[in-house]
């Protein structure tokens, strides 16, 4: 289920799926160029095998960082049994968990990457968002060959903070989004925003408030980042068009549901709104 999800776009450049194996360039350490090229495959039972590619054996720090990255990426710290118990009783979710049981909320561990993906995806369709992300990453990131493909590491915020907006608009990123990306990059590069800072907020609402105070970060993007990066299970991008389309599909509606109708449907999802959203998204492809 998770490989199927990760294979949903041919335009993905941050990882590659081939022959039921997943190839990923995993960052570690403090320097942007420190990374491990890994191959992930299914092991016995519910385990995963992680194989390090390259001629130089990985250090202990590298091995530990890669394992932790995979744990966070696949949300292995979350016990899904309570979610499934709730979803199996829910008229809207029971078909999704029956069809996609085992799917985990694939994350974006790096805050800057999550924010950029959220900004790039604002008010455009998913295929074009992937196109913009690929152009952005290939223009300003760096790559390593692995698994027969070129794999990219996301651009460092320090690099993006030093750009002019027109260097991004050449990629068909709007001028406003270009300014948002540069502004977010500057906050992170200057140490004014970080994942630990958001995680140390007293509650989820405080993290959302801190994010939405940033130019270009509205409620949808803030909840998206809390869902995919901070791993807040009650994050709920209720205004998401994909969520609306999924509910419309599941309920055979002739129109999209209203926000009040979605809130009514979501009353039973309390504490699991992020997973409910993710599973409903999956019904669209």
DACORVEN-V805409 format. One record per residue. N is the residue number from 1. PHI is phi as a letter, one per 30 degrees, with the letter a starting at -180 (none if undefined). PSI is psi in whole degrees, 0 to 359 (none if undefined). D_FIRST is the distance of its C-alpha to the first C-alpha in Angstrom with 2 decimals. Layout:
N_PHI_PSI_D_FIRST / N_PHI_PSI_D_FIRST
//
This chain:
1_none_318_0.00 / 2_d_323_3.78 / 3_d_323_5.55 / 4_e_316_5.13 / 5_d_315_6.33 / 6_d_343_8.75 / 7_c_11_9.95 / 8_d_342_11.07 / 9_b_130_14.64 / 10_d_352_16.95 / 11_c_8_19.22 / 12_d_133_17.38 / 13_c_353_19.89 / 14_d_345_18.87 / 15_a_170_16.36 / 16_b_138_15.46 / 17_c_127_12.75 / 18_a_129_14.59 / 19_h_45_14.40 / 20_i_24_11.11 / 21_b_146_12.99 / 22_c_127_12.97 / 23_c_133_16.50 / 24_b_140_17.80 / 25_c_111_21.35 / 26_c_124_21.65 / 27_d_151_24.87 / 28_a_161_27.11 / 29_i_186_30.71 / 30_c_339_32.92 / 31_c_141_33.45 / 32_e_328_31.33 / 33_d_356_31.53 / 34_d_120_30.26 / 35_a_162_26.78 / 36_b_133_24.81 / 37_c_117_22.86 / 38_b_156_20.02 / 39_c_126_17.59 / 40_c_132_14.50 / 41_b_165_13.14 / 42_d_136_11.92 / 43_c_199_15.04 / 44_d_144_16.44 / 45_i_234_15.14 / 46_c_21_12.94 / 47_c_164_14.56 / 48_c_146_13.96 / 49_c_134_16.72 / 50_c_119_18.25 / 51_c_131_20.86 / 52_d_127_23.42 / 53_c_152_24.65 / 54_j_168_28.25 / 55_d_338_31.71 / 56_c_124_32.41 / 57_e_141_30.97 / 58_d_148_29.30 / 59_d_168_31.39 / 60_d_319_30.53 / 61_d_321_30.03 / 62_d_315_27.61 / 63_d_314_25.56 / 64_d_319_25.49 / 65_d_320_24.63 / 66_d_316_21.66 / 67_d_316_20.28 / 68_d_321_20.91 / 69_e_314_19.35 / 70_d_320_15.99 / 71_e_316_16.41 / 72_d_317_17.15 / 73_e_316_14.61 / 74_c_6_11.69 / 75_h_43_13.99 / 76_d_348_14.44 / 77_d_349_17.82 / 78_c_128_16.67 / 79_d_116_16.74 / 80_d_353_14.40 / 81_e_317_16.53 / 82_d_323_19.06 / 83_d_315_16.65 / 84_d_323_15.32 / 85_d_318_19.00 / 86_d_312_19.96 / 87_d_325_17.28 / 88_d_340_18.03 / 89_c_353_21.58 / 90_c_126_20.96 / 91_e_327_21.64 / 92_d_327_19.52 / 93_c_339_16.40 / 94_d_327_16.33 / 95_d_324_14.76 / 96_d_317_11.92 / 97_d_333_11.08 / 98_d_321_11.69 / 99_d_325_9.31 / 100_b_25_6.31 / 101_e_133_7.60 / 102_j_342_6.39 / 103_d_132_5.27 / 104_c_157_8.35 / 105_d_94_10.93 / 106_d_126_10.94 / 107_c_182_14.67 / 108_b_90_17.65 / 109_e_329_19.83 / 110_d_126_22.93 / 111_d_315_24.95 / 112_d_317_26.64 / 113_d_317_23.52 / 114_d_316_22.06 / 115_d_317_25.43 / 116_d_315_25.79 / 117_d_320_22.43 / 118_d_317_23.46 / 119_d_314_26.90 / 120_d_327_25.92 / 121_d_359_23.61 / 122_d_122_26.40 / 123_i_29_27.47 / 124_b_165_25.91 / 125_d_161_23.04 / 126_d_316_19.75 / 127_e_319_20.57 / 128_d_327_23.95 / 129_d_318_22.66 / 130_d_321_20.63 / 131_d_315_23.88 / 132_d_318_25.94 / 133_d_318_23.75 / 134_d_315_23.91 / 135_d_316_27.67 / 136_d_312_28.13 / 137_d_315_26.32 / 138_d_336_27.96 / 139_d_322_31.32 / 140_b_353_31.51 / 141_c_195_29.01 / 142_b_160_29.26 / 143_b_164_27.24 / 144_b_142_26.87 / 145_d_136_25.98 / 146_a_142_23.23 / 147_i_25_21.03 / 148_i_9_23.23 / 149_b_163_22.51 / 150_c_122_24.13 / 151_c_140_22.21 / 152_c_148_23.70 / 153_c_140_24.59 / 154_d_145_25.05 / 155_e_144_28.74 / 156_d_144_30.73 / 157_e_329_32.18 / 158_d_326_35.62 / 159_d_313_35.29 / 160_d_325_34.25 / 161_d_334_36.90 / 162_c_5_39.55 / 163_d_164_38.76 / 164_c_152_40.61 / 165_e_322_38.85 / 166_d_338_39.91 / 167_d_339_37.98 / 168_c_325_34.79 / 169_d_338_36.07 / 170_d_339_36.55 / 171_c_8_32.77 / 172_i_19_32.91 / 173_d_134_31.99 / 174_d_157_34.39 / 175_d_321_37.30 / 176_d_315_36.31 / 177_d_324_32.78 / 178_e_317_34.42 / 179_d_320_36.72 / 180_d_313_33.94 / 181_d_316_32.03 / 182_d_320_35.28 / 183_d_315_36.24 / 184_d_318_33.05 / 185_e_319_33.32 / 186_d_319_36.93 / 187_d_316_36.20 / 188_d_317_33.75 / 189_d_327_36.02 / 190_d_1_38.99 / 191_i_16_37.33 / 192_c_351_37.57 / 193_b_135_33.84 / 194_a_164_31.21 / 195_d_315_28.09 / 196_e_324_30.30 / 197_d_316_32.74 / 198_d_322_30.22 / 199_d_337_28.85 / 200_d_357_32.48 / 201_d_150_33.23 / 202_d_333_34.37 / 203_a_175_31.65 / 204_d_318_28.85 / 205_d_324_31.43 / 206_d_323_33.47 / 207_d_317_30.62 / 208_d_317_30.01 / 209_d_318_33.79 / 210_d_320_34.04 / 211_d_316_31.39 / 212_d_349_32.86 / 213_d_349_36.25 / 214_d_135_35.11 / 215_e_127_36.05 / 216_j_354_33.13 / 217_c_105_30.84 / 218_c_184_30.76 / 219_e_320_29.01 / 220_d_310_25.84 / 221_d_320_25.50 / 222_d_315_26.55 / 223_d_324_23.97 / 224_d_315_21.24 / 225_d_319_22.43 / 226_d_326_22.73 / 227_d_312_19.16 / 228_c_334_17.53 / 229_c_310_20.26 / 230_d_347_22.34 / 231_i_44_19.58 / 232_d_113_21.75 / 233_d_339_19.89 / 234_c_5_22.54 / 235_d_138_22.30 / 236_b_94_22.27 / 237_d_72_22.67 / 238_d_337_24.25 / 239_d_6_25.79 / 240_d_130_22.59 / 241_d_322_22.87 / 242_d_320_19.17 / 243_d_316_19.27 / 244_d_316_22.41 / 245_d_324_21.06 / 246_d_317_18.06 / 247_d_319_20.60 / 248_e_317_22.95 / 249_d_312_20.48 / 250_d_328_19.53 / 251_c_5_23.25 / 252_h_44_24.56 / 253_d_150_26.91 / 254_d_348_29.30 / 255_b_166_29.28 / 256_d_148_27.11 / 257_d_152_27.45 / 258_d_165_29.96 / 259_d_323_29.31 / 260_d_321_31.31 / 261_d_322_29.19 / 262_d_318_25.99 / 263_e_321_27.76 / 264_d_315_28.74 / 265_d_326_25.26 / 266_d_1_23.99 / 267_e_326_26.73 / 268_d_353_24.63 / 269_c_4_21.88 / 270_e_126_24.32 / 271_i_350_22.87 / 272_b_24_19.26 / 273_d_324_19.76 / 274_d_314_17.47 / 275_d_322_14.37 / 276_d_316_15.67 / 277_d_314_16.06 / 278_d_317_12.64 / 279_d_323_11.05 / 280_d_321_13.88 / 281_e_320_13.43 / 282_d_338_10.02 / 283_d_348_12.19 / 284_d_350_14.23 / 285_a_none_12.29
//
